[in-house]
């Protein structure tokens, strides 16, 4: 490629497409660089930094700090200059003489050549998000939001989490993506486009598993499509996952959705025999294990019944604790032990209690028990039996349980 051709290309605003959301890649003008092309990791970090600041002058000290802030290097400025030299050589190797024009030097500063037009997927996502917000019709809004969501192919500079300067843009674009898909889900639901809503939420959940709202929209889409049974299963998985990973005690949106699912499931069951068959289906022995939302309603019913007929009811909160003095355990080991212990405790509760007793998980490490028609002495013996059974079956010697028993007047 000769210099005459370079001048023509620059005059016509040559464009490179830069993908920073997901796998890093630079493509355009018959050239391509990125992770798939076995570029040295340090070179990719330098490219990412330059592209993300392509509208700024970058002093060599700033570049060196961005690249070597966490490393013990005798001369980070010299190392940064050497890396820039290698990057320029790489640009020339891929784009010929035109590659020599990509970086402009001004004293000790570097900057991207403004005559080489860039299209960054991250910046395009921002533009589409703004355009969607300003759009006058829902159709245009949905189209823009869909395009913006599609651009988010993964986290910012995926696989390069060790870049200190990349933490802010990573959080910024991830948050923007979540806001976009939630706005899109609302619009798709309003316009009855449930299949698209399901697909968008399914993709979103593959990128963020700890956002309650995403589960709500996904499960609601399944229900709207008529897959109520599948929606219930996904609800159970979601609540269990959030309990285990966040120790959630309040999932109001999911609990409200549970009520919606219950109504949808039974709204057309007008035949008495169908209803009876449904009520009798899957009756299991032992305590009744349910979601916290159901537990709350049963509790309210039992309190009313107790007031009416003068019977005693006891409420118990049983908690799992990791004993002190276990600093040698990592957080991951503690989390796994907690998950195993909660499963073990659930089995003990269901098998040790009566069929009229009610059990619900209320956090990542706690269960609530409702013991109707029970005296204090009996309730205390029940809790001691549960405690003994748990220790008998648990292999986690550094896990303990404690309970609090409260009578309902």
C-alpha positions as CSV (number, residue, x, y, z in Angstrom):
1,X,0.0,0.0,0.0
2,X,1.7,3.3,-1.1
3,X,1.6,6.7,0.5
4,X,-0.6,8.2,-2.3
5,X,-3.3,5.6,-1.5
6,X,-2.9,6.5,2.3
7,X,-3.7,10.1,1.6
8,X,-6.8,9.2,-0.3
9,X,-8.0,6.9,2.4
10,X,-7.4,9.4,5.2
11,X,-9.2,12.1,3.2
12,X,-12.2,9.8,2.8
13,X,-12.4,9.2,6.6
14,X,-11.2,5.6,6.7
15,X,-13.2,3.6,9.4
16,X,-12.2,0.9,11.8
17,X,-14.8,-1.1,13.8
18,X,-13.7,-1.8,17.4
19,X,-15.5,-4.4,19.5
20,X,-14.9,-4.0,23.2
21,X,-18.0,-5.6,24.6
22,X,-17.2,-9.3,24.8
23,X,-14.2,-10.5,22.8
24,X,-11.8,-7.7,21.8
25,X,-11.5,-7.2,18.0
26,X,-10.5,-4.5,15.5
27,X,-11.7,-5.0,12.0
28,X,-11.9,-2.9,8.8
29,X,-9.8,-1.7,5.8
30,X,-8.9,-5.2,4.9
31,X,-7.2,-5.8,8.2
32,X,-8.1,-7.5,11.5
33,X,-6.6,-7.7,15.0
34,X,-7.8,-9.2,18.2
35,X,-7.8,-12.1,20.7
36,X,-8.4,-14.6,18.0
37,X,-5.2,-13.5,16.2
38,X,-2.9,-14.3,19.1
39,X,-1.9,-10.8,19.8
40,X,0.2,-10.4,23.0
41,X,-2.1,-9.7,26.0
42,X,-0.1,-6.5,26.8
43,X,-0.6,-5.2,23.3
44,X,-4.3,-5.8,23.5
45,X,-4.5,-3.9,26.8
46,X,-2.6,-1.0,25.2
47,X,-5.0,-1.0,22.2
48,X,-8.0,-1.1,24.5
49,X,-6.8,1.8,26.5
50,X,-6.0,3.9,23.4
51,X,-9.4,3.1,21.8
52,X,-11.3,3.9,24.9
53,X,-9.6,7.3,25.1
54,X,-9.4,7.9,21.4
55,X,-10.7,11.5,21.8
56,X,-7.9,12.5,24.2
57,X,-4.2,13.3,24.3
58,X,-2.5,10.6,26.3
59,X,0.7,11.6,28.1
60,X,3.2,8.7,28.3
61,X,3.1,8.9,32.1
62,X,-0.7,8.2,32.0
63,X,-0.3,5.3,29.6
64,X,2.5,3.8,31.8
65,X,0.3,4.2,34.9
66,X,-2.6,2.4,33.2
67,X,-0.5,-0.5,32.0
68,X,1.8,-1.0,35.0
69,X,0.1,0.4,38.0
70,X,0.0,-3.0,39.8
71,X,3.4,-4.2,38.7
72,X,6.9,-3.7,40.1
73,X,8.8,-2.4,37.0
74,X,12.1,-0.4,37.1
75,X,11.2,2.0,34.3
76,X,7.4,1.8,33.4
77,X,7.7,4.8,31.0
78,X,10.4,3.1,28.9
79,X,8.4,-0.1,29.0
80,X,5.3,1.8,27.8
81,X,7.3,3.5,24.9
82,X,8.6,0.1,23.9
83,X,5.1,-1.3,23.8
84,X,3.8,1.6,21.7
85,X,6.6,0.9,19.3
86,X,5.6,-2.7,19.1
87,X,1.9,-1.7,18.6
88,X,2.9,0.6,15.7
89,X,4.8,-2.2,14.1
90,X,1.8,-4.5,14.4
91,X,-0.5,-1.8,12.8
92,X,2.0,-1.5,9.9
93,X,2.2,-5.3,9.5
94,X,-1.6,-5.5,9.3
95,X,-2.5,-2.3,7.4
96,X,0.7,-1.5,5.6
97,X,1.9,2.2,5.5
98,X,-1.6,3.3,6.5
99,X,-1.0,1.7,9.9
100,X,1.9,4.1,10.5
101,X,-0.6,6.9,10.6
102,X,-2.9,5.4,13.3
103,X,-1.0,7.0,16.3
104,X,0.0,10.6,16.3
105,X,2.9,11.8,18.6
106,X,2.8,15.3,20.1
107,X,5.8,15.8,22.3
108,X,5.5,13.2,25.0
109,X,1.8,12.7,24.3
110,X,0.1,10.2,22.0
111,X,-3.3,10.2,20.5
112,X,-5.4,8.4,17.9
113,X,-5.3,10.0,14.5
114,X,-8.7,11.8,14.2
115,X,-8.6,11.3,10.4
116,X,-8.9,7.5,11.0
117,X,-12.6,7.2,12.0
118,X,-13.5,4.7,14.7
119,X,-16.8,3.0,15.4
120,X,-16.7,1.5,19.0
121,X,-19.5,-0.9,19.9
122,X,-19.6,0.6,23.4
123,X,-20.2,4.1,22.1
124,X,-22.8,2.8,19.6
125,X,-24.7,1.2,22.4
126,X,-24.8,4.5,24.3
127,X,-26.0,6.3,21.2
128,X,-28.8,3.8,20.5
129,X,-29.8,4.0,24.2
130,X,-30.2,7.8,24.0
131,X,-32.1,7.5,20.7
132,X,-34.5,5.0,22.1
133,X,-35.2,7.2,25.1
134,X,-35.9,10.2,22.8
135,X,-38.0,8.2,20.3
136,X,-41.6,9.2,19.8
137,X,-43.1,5.8,19.2
138,X,-42.8,2.4,21.0
139,X,-41.9,0.7,17.7
140,X,-38.8,2.9,17.3
141,X,-38.0,2.5,21.0
142,X,-38.1,-1.3,20.8
143,X,-36.0,-1.3,17.6
144,X,-33.3,0.9,19.1
145,X,-33.3,-0.9,22.5
146,X,-33.1,-4.3,20.7
147,X,-30.1,-3.0,18.6
148,X,-28.4,-1.7,21.7
149,X,-28.9,-4.9,23.6
150,X,-27.5,-7.0,20.7
151,X,-24.3,-5.0,20.8
152,X,-23.6,-6.1,24.3
153,X,-21.9,-9.4,23.4
154,X,-20.4,-9.7,26.8
155,X,-18.7,-7.7,29.6
156,X,-16.3,-4.9,28.7
157,X,-13.0,-6.3,27.6
158,X,-14.0,-9.8,28.6
159,X,-11.1,-11.8,29.9
160,X,-9.2,-8.7,30.9
161,X,-10.5,-8.1,34.4
162,X,-7.0,-7.3,35.7
163,X,-7.0,-3.9,34.0
164,X,-7.6,-1.4,36.9
165,X,-8.8,1.4,34.5
166,X,-11.3,-1.0,33.0
167,X,-13.3,-1.5,36.2
168,X,-15.4,1.7,35.7
169,X,-16.4,1.2,32.0
170,X,-17.1,-2.5,32.7
171,X,-19.6,-1.6,35.5
172,X,-20.9,1.3,33.5
173,X,-21.8,-0.7,30.3
174,X,-23.1,-3.7,32.3
175,X,-25.5,-1.4,34.2
176,X,-26.5,0.3,31.0
177,X,-27.2,-3.1,29.4
178,X,-29.4,-4.2,32.3
179,X,-31.4,-0.9,32.1
180,X,-31.9,-1.4,28.4
181,X,-33.2,-5.0,28.5
182,X,-35.6,-4.1,31.4
183,X,-37.0,-1.2,29.4
184,X,-37.2,-3.4,26.4
185,X,-39.0,-6.1,28.4
186,X,-41.7,-3.7,29.6
187,X,-42.4,-2.5,26.0
188,X,-42.4,-6.1,24.6
189,X,-44.8,-7.2,27.2
190,X,-47.1,-4.2,26.6
191,X,-47.2,-5.1,22.9
192,X,-47.7,-8.8,23.4
193,X,-44.3,-9.8,21.9
194,X,-43.7,-12.5,24.5
195,X,-41.4,-14.8,22.5
196,X,-39.0,-11.9,21.9
197,X,-39.3,-10.9,25.6
198,X,-38.4,-14.5,26.6
199,X,-35.3,-14.6,24.3
200,X,-34.1,-11.2,25.5
201,X,-34.4,-12.1,29.1
202,X,-32.8,-15.6,28.6
203,X,-29.8,-13.9,27.1
204,X,-29.7,-11.3,29.8
205,X,-29.8,-14.0,32.5
206,X,-26.8,-15.7,30.9
207,X,-24.9,-12.5,31.6
208,X,-26.3,-11.5,34.9
209,X,-27.6,-14.2,37.3
210,X,-28.1,-12.0,40.4
211,X,-30.8,-9.6,39.3
212,X,-34.3,-10.4,40.6
213,X,-36.0,-8.2,37.9
214,X,-34.6,-10.2,35.1
215,X,-36.1,-13.4,36.5
216,X,-39.4,-11.7,36.9
217,X,-39.6,-10.7,33.3
218,X,-38.3,-14.0,32.1
219,X,-40.8,-16.0,34.1
220,X,-43.7,-13.7,33.2
221,X,-42.8,-14.2,29.5
222,X,-43.1,-17.9,29.9
223,X,-46.4,-17.6,31.7
224,X,-47.8,-15.3,29.0
225,X,-46.8,-17.9,26.4
226,X,-48.8,-20.5,28.2
227,X,-45.9,-22.3,29.8
228,X,-47.2,-21.9,33.4
229,X,-45.7,-25.2,34.6
230,X,-42.3,-24.2,33.2
231,X,-42.7,-20.7,34.8
232,X,-43.3,-22.3,38.2
233,X,-40.1,-24.4,37.8
234,X,-38.1,-21.4,36.8
235,X,-39.5,-19.5,39.8
236,X,-38.3,-22.2,42.2
237,X,-34.9,-22.3,40.6
238,X,-34.6,-18.5,40.8
239,X,-35.6,-18.2,44.4
240,X,-33.3,-21.0,45.4
241,X,-30.4,-19.5,43.5
242,X,-30.9,-16.0,44.9
243,X,-31.2,-17.4,48.4
244,X,-28.0,-19.4,48.1
245,X,-25.9,-16.6,46.5
246,X,-27.3,-13.4,48.0
247,X,-29.0,-14.7,51.2
248,X,-32.1,-12.7,50.0
249,X,-34.7,-12.2,52.7
250,X,-37.0,-10.0,50.6
251,X,-37.9,-10.9,47.0
252,X,-41.2,-9.0,46.8
253,X,-41.3,-8.9,43.0
254,X,-40.9,-12.7,42.7
255,X,-43.4,-13.3,45.4
256,X,-46.0,-11.0,43.7
257,X,-45.2,-12.9,40.5
258,X,-45.9,-16.2,42.3
259,X,-49.4,-14.9,43.2
260,X,-49.9,-14.0,39.5
261,X,-48.9,-17.5,38.4
262,X,-51.3,-19.1,41.0
263,X,-54.2,-17.0,39.6
264,X,-53.3,-17.8,36.0
265,X,-53.1,-21.5,36.8
266,X,-56.5,-21.7,38.4
267,X,-58.5,-19.0,36.7
268,X,-60.2,-21.4,34.3
269,X,-60.6,-24.4,36.5
270,X,-64.3,-24.1,37.2
271,X,-65.1,-27.8,37.4
272,X,-65.2,-29.0,41.0
273,X,-63.7,-32.5,40.3
274,X,-60.8,-30.9,38.4
275,X,-60.1,-28.6,41.3
276,X,-60.3,-31.5,43.8
277,X,-58.0,-33.7,41.8
278,X,-55.5,-30.8,41.5
279,X,-55.7,-30.1,45.3
280,X,-55.0,-33.8,46.1
281,X,-52.2,-34.2,43.6
282,X,-48.7,-34.8,44.9
283,X,-49.6,-34.9,48.6
284,X,-46.4,-35.8,50.4
285,X,-45.6,-37.0,53.9
286,X,-43.9,-34.9,56.5
287,X,-44.0,-31.1,57.0
288,X,-45.3,-28.8,54.3
289,X,-42.4,-27.1,52.5
290,X,-43.4,-24.0,50.7
291,X,-42.2,-20.6,49.4
292,X,-42.0,-17.7,51.9
293,X,-45.0,-15.9,50.2
294,X,-47.2,-19.0,50.8
295,X,-45.8,-19.4,54.3
296,X,-46.8,-15.8,55.1
297,X,-50.4,-16.5,54.1
298,X,-50.6,-19.7,56.0
299,X,-49.2,-17.9,59.1
300,X,-51.9,-15.3,58.8
301,X,-54.6,-18.0,58.5
302,X,-53.2,-19.9,61.5
303,X,-53.1,-16.7,63.7
304,X,-56.8,-16.1,62.9
305,X,-57.7,-19.7,63.6
306,X,-55.8,-19.6,66.9
307,X,-57.6,-16.5,68.0
308,X,-61.0,-18.0,67.1
309,X,-60.6,-21.4,68.8
310,X,-58.0,-20.5,71.5
311,X,-55.3,-22.9,70.3
312,X,-51.6,-22.3,70.7
313,X,-49.2,-21.8,67.7
314,X,-45.5,-21.5,67.8
315,X,-43.2,-19.9,65.3
316,X,-39.5,-20.8,65.1
317,X,-36.6,-19.3,63.3
318,X,-33.7,-21.8,62.8
319,X,-30.3,-20.5,61.6
320,X,-27.1,-22.1,60.4
321,X,-23.9,-20.6,61.7
322,X,-20.2,-21.2,60.8
323,X,-18.4,-21.5,64.1
324,X,-15.7,-18.9,65.0
325,X,-12.1,-19.9,64.7
326,X,-12.4,-21.1,61.2
327,X,-10.4,-18.3,59.5
328,X,-8.5,-20.9,57.5
329,X,-11.6,-21.6,55.4
330,X,-11.9,-19.6,52.2
331,X,-15.2,-17.7,51.4
332,X,-15.9,-20.2,48.7
333,X,-15.5,-23.1,51.1
334,X,-17.8,-21.5,53.6
335,X,-20.4,-20.8,50.9
336,X,-20.3,-24.4,49.7
337,X,-20.6,-25.7,53.3
338,X,-23.6,-23.5,53.9
339,X,-25.3,-24.7,50.7
340,X,-24.8,-28.4,51.7
341,X,-25.9,-27.7,55.3
342,X,-29.1,-25.9,54.2
343,X,-30.0,-28.9,52.0
344,X,-29.3,-31.2,54.8
345,X,-31.4,-29.1,57.3
346,X,-34.3,-29.0,54.8
347,X,-34.4,-32.8,54.6
348,X,-34.3,-33.0,58.4
349,X,-37.1,-30.5,58.9
350,X,-39.4,-32.2,56.4
351,X,-38.9,-35.6,57.8
352,X,-38.9,-34.7,61.5
353,X,-42.0,-32.5,61.6
354,X,-45.7,-33.4,61.3
355,X,-47.7,-33.1,58.2
356,X,-49.6,-30.1,59.6
357,X,-46.3,-28.2,60.3
358,X,-45.1,-25.6,57.7
359,X,-41.6,-24.9,56.6
360,X,-40.2,-22.1,54.4
361,X,-36.7,-20.8,53.6
362,X,-36.5,-17.1,54.5
363,X,-32.8,-16.4,53.8
364,X,-29.6,-18.0,52.6
365,X,-29.0,-19.5,56.0
366,X,-32.4,-19.6,57.7
367,X,-35.8,-21.5,57.8
368,X,-39.0,-20.5,59.4
369,X,-41.2,-23.2,61.0
370,X,-44.9,-22.9,61.9
371,X,-46.0,-25.4,64.6
372,X,-49.8,-25.2,65.1
373,X,-51.7,-26.9,68.0
374,X,-48.5,-27.3,70.0
375,X,-47.6,-26.5,73.6
376,X,-44.3,-24.9,74.6
377,X,-42.8,-28.0,76.1
378,X,-43.7,-30.0,73.0
379,X,-42.4,-27.3,70.6
380,X,-39.1,-27.2,72.5
381,X,-38.7,-31.0,72.3
382,X,-39.5,-30.8,68.5
383,X,-36.7,-28.3,68.1
384,X,-34.3,-30.4,70.1
385,X,-35.1,-33.4,68.0
386,X,-34.4,-31.4,64.9
387,X,-31.1,-30.2,66.3
388,X,-30.0,-33.7,67.2
389,X,-31.0,-35.1,63.8
390,X,-29.1,-32.4,62.0
391,X,-25.9,-33.0,63.9
392,X,-26.3,-36.7,63.5
393,X,-26.4,-36.5,59.7
394,X,-24.1,-33.5,59.1
395,X,-20.5,-34.0,58.2
396,X,-19.6,-30.3,58.6
397,X,-18.2,-30.2,62.1
398,X,-17.7,-26.5,62.0
399,X,-21.3,-25.8,61.2
400,X,-23.8,-25.2,64.1
401,X,-27.5,-24.4,64.2
402,X,-29.5,-22.3,66.6
403,X,-33.2,-21.6,67.0
404,X,-35.5,-19.1,68.4
405,X,-39.0,-20.1,69.5
406,X,-41.9,-17.7,69.8
407,X,-45.5,-18.3,70.9
408,X,-48.2,-16.5,69.0
409,X,-50.9,-15.1,71.3
